[in-house]
Amino acid sequence: MKAPIRLWVVAWAVLALVFSCIREYQPASVSTSPKLIVEGQVTDQPGPYTVRLTRTADYSIRSINLLEEGATVILADDAGNRETLLEQAPGGTYRTRPGGLQGVAGRRYTLTITTRAGKRYQSSAELLTAAPPITRAYAEYRAEPLALTRSEVSGWDVYIDTKDPETPGNFYRYEWTNYQDTASCATIIDDVRTGAYHDLRCCTPCWEINRCYNCLNVNSDVNINGKTLSRQFIMRVPYTSRKTYYLEIEQQAISKGAYDFWKRVRQLTQNVGGLFDAAPAVSDGNLRCISDPAEPVFGYFSATGVTVVPLLVNRRNAPGPPDVSRPAIFRVPPDPCAVCENTIYRTPNRPRWWVD
């Protein structure tokens, strides 16, 4: 059933707080009964696959509690395969095992959730469709005028081309990941008043990770069925260094339901009015509460085909100096090194297409 527009606004305002580093204005007090928020997908790439569970809640600017801990989360396909996901610390995030259930194109996948309180939720069965290959990935240099100044911001617009299948009804979502080698694995603040700091060198080779955390970049073949989809915009590479910019680009084949859902979420997040302005109508996701059919559930569980290609953007010959980011400062003699921890922001694992 369709949730009230105001409830949708509150839910997605909460999601923006959880998954964005931008602090948005919130009224002093907002009250709504708790509703489950589900974010997750299974793909035809090797796992593990992750499902995140949070809740809307009665909250104020002084306190917020969103993690849905202690749930039983089961991923199953229509071939009889199933796996119970393991909850990760600090909670609210559930993951399949390495080498566990593998997504396969042509199969349908269902997510079932039973909360610690005994409420049961289930997604509709999602068909996993293979994504067509990306035929070309490329970057074009462009100097963009800086508003209200005579200055320009340099960068590279990244595009891909792909051949859409002859069958109609194909829907796509695009994401990207940037890796950059780093010598600094920790920062020590020496003086809070002046902002003085120094860095600790990494004990091993290490790469910083910058992802498209809130990508709502979707498209369909409604106007190009069976033809080449050209110049699909992916992202803009900043001119912050002359070093090569390493990029991995994902083209995801998603269902019509997922396409409609994310398109409406994009409309909602691009609403630039106040929190209580009229918002675009948002259709339900593909999850329902079996225990209480009248209870809305937010989010979408997707079965997604994925194609990944690398792109190395050459920034050496750009005009003018780069907009240099914060420099690393190391002490002499050096401090003990810091471990390069494997997190969503940093990894000691060499990116698969990395070239020294």
C-alpha positions in Angstrom: 0.0 0.0 0.0 1.2 3.6 -0.6 2.7 5.3 2.4 1.7 8.9 3.2 3.9 11.5 1.6 5.0 13.0 4.9 6.1 9.7 6.2 8.2 9.1 3.1 9.8 12.5 3.5 10.8 11.7 7.1 12.1 8.2 6.1 14.3 9.5 3.4 15.5 12.4 5.4 16.7 9.8 7.9 18.4 7.8 5.1 20.2 11.0 4.0 21.6 11.3 7.5 22.8 7.7 7.6 24.5 7.5 4.2 25.7 11.0 3.5 28.4 13.1 5.0 26.3 16.3 4.5 24.5 17.4 7.7 21.0 18.5 6.8 18.8 20.8 8.9 16.2 19.0 11.0 13.4 20.5 13.1 13.9 20.4 16.9 11.5 17.4 17.1 10.1 14.9 14.6 7.8 12.1 15.6 6.8 9.0 13.7 6.2 5.4 14.5 9.2 3.2 13.7 9.3 1.8 10.2 11.9 -0.6 8.7 14.3 0.7 6.1 16.0 -2.0 3.9 19.0 -1.5 1.6 20.7 -4.4 -0.2 21.2 -6.4 -3.3 22.5 -9.6 -4.8 24.5 -9.5 -8.0 26.1 -11.9 -10.5 29.5 -10.9 -9.2 31.2 -12.8 -6.4 30.0 -11.9 -2.9 29.8 -11.2 -0.1 26.5 -9.4 -0.5 25.4 -6.8 2.1 22.0 -5.9 3.5 21.6 -2.9 5.8 18.6 -2.6 8.2 17.7 0.6 10.0 14.5 2.2 11.3 12.8 5.5 11.4 12.1 6.4 15.0 11.0 9.1 17.4 14.0 11.3 17.6 15.2 14.8 18.2 18.4 16.6 17.3 19.8 15.3 20.6 19.4 11.6 20.1 19.0 9.1 17.2 18.9 5.3 17.2 18.5 3.7 13.8 20.2 0.3 13.8 18.0 -2.8 13.4 20.0 -5.3 15.4 19.5 -9.0 16.1 17.4 -9.8 13.0 17.5 -13.0 11.0 18.1 -12.2 7.3 17.8 -15.0 4.7 18.6 -14.7 1.0 17.0 -17.4 -1.2 16.7 -18.1 -4.9 14.1 -20.1 -6.9 16.5 -23.0 -7.4 16.3 -23.9 -3.7 19.5 -22.2 -2.6 19.4 -20.1 0.6 21.8 -18.5 3.1 21.3 -16.8 6.4 23.4 -13.6 6.5 25.8 -12.9 9.4 25.4 -9.7 11.4 28.4 -7.5 11.4 29.6 -5.3 14.3 28.5 -2.8 15.4 25.1 -4.1 14.1 22.4 -3.4 11.6 24.6 -4.7 8.7 24.2 -8.3 7.5 26.5 -10.1 5.0 26.8 -13.4 3.2 29.9 -15.5 3.7 32.8 -15.3 1.4 32.2 -18.1 -1.1 28.6 -18.3 -0.1 25.5 -18.0 -2.2 26.3 -16.6 -5.7 23.9 -14.6 -7.8 23.1 -16.2 -11.2 21.4 -14.5 -14.2 18.0 -15.9 -14.9 17.2 -16.8 -11.3 14.8 -15.0 -9.0 15.9 -13.9 -5.5 13.9 -13.2 -2.4 14.9 -11.5 0.9 13.2 -12.5 4.2 13.7 -10.7 7.4 12.6 -11.6 10.9 13.3 -9.0 13.5 14.3 -9.6 17.1 10.7 -8.6 18.1 9.3 -11.3 15.8 8.0 -9.2 13.0 8.5 -10.8 9.5 9.2 -9.0 6.3 9.7 -10.3 2.7 10.6 -8.9 -0.7 9.0 -9.8 -3.9 11.0 -12.2 -6.1 13.5 -10.2 -8.2 14.7 -11.5 -11.5 18.5 -11.2 -12.0 19.2 -10.0 -15.5 22.8 -10.0 -17.0 24.1 -6.5 -17.8 25.3 -5.8 -21.4 29.0 -5.0 -21.7 30.3 -1.5 -21.7 31.8 -1.0 -25.2 33.7 2.2 -24.4 34.6 4.3 -21.4 36.2 7.7 -21.9 36.9 11.1 -20.3 36.7 14.6 -21.8 38.5 17.6 -20.3 36.3 20.6 -19.5 37.0 23.9 -17.7 33.8 24.9 -15.8 33.2 28.5 -14.9 33.0 29.1 -11.2 29.8 31.0 -10.3 30.2 34.7 -9.4 33.9 34.7 -10.2 36.2 34.9 -13.2 37.8 31.6 -12.2 37.3 28.2 -13.7 37.2 24.7 -12.2 39.0 22.1 -14.3 38.0 18.5 -14.6 37.1 15.6 -16.8 33.6 14.4 -17.6 33.4 10.6 -17.8 31.1 8.8 -20.2 30.4 5.3 -21.3 28.8 3.8 -24.4 26.9 0.5 -24.4 24.9 -1.6 -26.8 21.3 -2.1 -25.5 19.8 -5.6 -26.1 17.2 -6.1 -28.8 14.6 -7.0 -26.3 12.7 -4.0 -24.9 12.4 -3.2 -21.2 16.0 -2.8 -20.1 16.8 -0.6 -17.1 20.2 0.6 -15.9 21.9 2.1 -12.8 25.5 3.4 -12.8 28.0 3.5 -10.0 31.8 4.2 -9.8 34.8 3.6 -7.4 38.0 5.6 -7.4 41.3 4.2 -5.9 44.3 6.4 -5.1 47.5 5.2 -3.6 48.5 6.9 -0.4 51.5 7.1 1.9 49.5 8.3 4.9 47.4 5.8 7.0 46.7 8.0 10.0 46.7 11.7 11.1 47.7 13.0 14.5 46.3 16.4 15.6 49.1 18.3 17.4 47.3 21.4 18.3 43.5 21.8 18.1 43.6 25.6 18.3 45.9 26.0 15.3 45.0 22.9 13.4 48.6 21.7 13.3 49.0 18.0 12.5 51.3 15.3 11.2 50.8 12.0 9.4 51.9 8.4 10.0 53.2 6.5 7.0 51.5 3.2 6.0 53.3 0.0 6.9 52.3 -1.5 3.6 51.1 -0.3 0.2 47.7 1.3 0.7 44.9 2.8 -1.4 42.3 5.4 -0.5 38.8 4.5 -1.7 36.3 7.1 -3.0 32.9 5.7 -4.0 29.7 7.0 -5.4 27.9 6.4 -2.1 24.6 8.1 -3.1 24.5 7.4 -6.8 21.0 7.8 -8.2 22.1 7.7 -11.8 19.5 5.6 -13.7 18.5 5.2 -17.3 16.3 3.0 -19.5 16.1 1.9 -23.2 12.7 3.5 -23.7 14.0 5.7 -26.5 17.0 3.7 -27.8 15.8 0.0 -27.6 18.3 -2.2 -29.4 20.6 0.7 -30.3 23.8 2.1 -28.8 23.4 4.1 -25.7 26.0 6.8 -26.2 27.6 9.4 -23.8 25.9 8.1 -20.6 27.4 10.5 -18.0 29.0 8.8 -15.1 30.9 11.4 -13.0 33.4 14.3 -13.1 37.0 13.7 -12.3 38.5 16.6 -10.2 41.9 18.2 -11.1 43.4 17.8 -7.7 46.7 16.2 -8.9 48.6 15.4 -12.0 48.6 11.7 -11.1 46.5 9.3 -13.1 43.0 9.0 -11.8 42.0 5.3 -11.4 38.3 4.6 -11.9 36.1 1.4 -11.9 32.8 2.0 -13.6 29.7 -0.3 -13.0 26.8 -0.7 -15.3 24.0 -2.4 -13.5 21.0 -4.1 -15.1 18.1 -3.6 -12.7 14.4 -4.4 -12.8 11.7 -1.9 -13.8 10.5 -1.8 -10.2 14.0 -0.8 -9.0 14.3 1.8 -11.8 11.0 3.4 -10.9 11.9 3.3 -7.2 15.3 5.0 -7.6 14.0 7.5 -10.1 11.4 8.6 -7.6 13.9 8.7 -4.8 16.1 10.9 -7.0 13.2 13.3 -7.4 12.6 13.3 -3.7 16.2 14.1 -2.8 16.4 16.8 -5.4 13.5 18.6 -3.9 15.1 21.9 -2.9 12.3 23.2 -0.8 11.8 22.8 2.9 11.3 19.5 4.7 7.6 20.0 4.8 7.1 21.3 1.2 5.1 19.1 -1.1 7.3 16.2 -2.2 7.0 14.0 -5.3 4.8 11.0 -4.8 7.0 7.9 -4.1 5.7 4.4 -4.8 6.3 1.6 -2.5 9.5 -0.5 -2.7 9.3 -4.3 -3.2 9.2 -5.2 0.5 6.1 -5.8 2.7 5.5 -6.6 6.3 3.9 -10.1 6.4 3.1 -9.7 10.1 1.2 -6.5 9.6 0.3 -5.8 5.9 -0.8 -2.2 6.8 2.7 -1.3 7.9 4.8 0.5 5.3 8.4 -0.7 4.6 11.0 1.6 3.0 13.8 0.7 0.7 14.4 -1.8 -2.1 16.0 -5.2 -2.4 17.5 -5.7 -5.9 18.8 -8.6 -8.0 21.4 -6.9 -10.2 23.5 -7.9 -13.2 26.8 -6.0 -13.2 29.4 -5.1 -15.8 32.6 -3.4 -14.6 35.3 -1.7 -16.7 38.4 0.3 -15.6 39.3 3.8 -16.8 42.6 5.5 -16.2 42.3 9.3 -16.7 45.5 11.0 -17.7 45.7 14.4 -15.8 49.4 15.2 -16.6 48.8 17.6 -19.5 45.9 19.7 -18.1 46.6 23.5 -18.2 47.4 25.4 -15.1 48.3 24.0 -11.6 46.0 21.5 -9.9 43.8 22.3 -7.0 46.0 20.5 -4.5 44.4 18.7 -1.6 45.7 18.7 2.0 49.4 17.7 1.9 50.8 14.8 4.0 53.3 15.9 6.6 55.7 13.3 8.0 58.1 13.8 10.9 61.8 13.3 10.7 62.9 11.0 12.1 59.7 9.1 11.2 57.1 7.9 13.7 56.1 4.2 13.8 54.1 3.3 10.8 50.3 2.8 10.8 48.4 -0.3 9.6 46.5 0.1 6.3 43.1 -1.3 7.5 40.8 -2.9 5.0 37.6 -0.7 5.3 35.1 0.9 2.9 37.4 3.9 2.8 40.9 2.3 2.5 42.4 -1.0 1.4 45.8 -2.8 1.4 44.6 -4.9 -1.6 45.9 -3.8 -4.9 43.1 -2.7 -7.3 42.7 -5.3 -10.1 43.6 -3.0 -13.0 46.2 -0.8 -11.1 49.2 0.2 -13.1 52.3 1.6 -11.3 
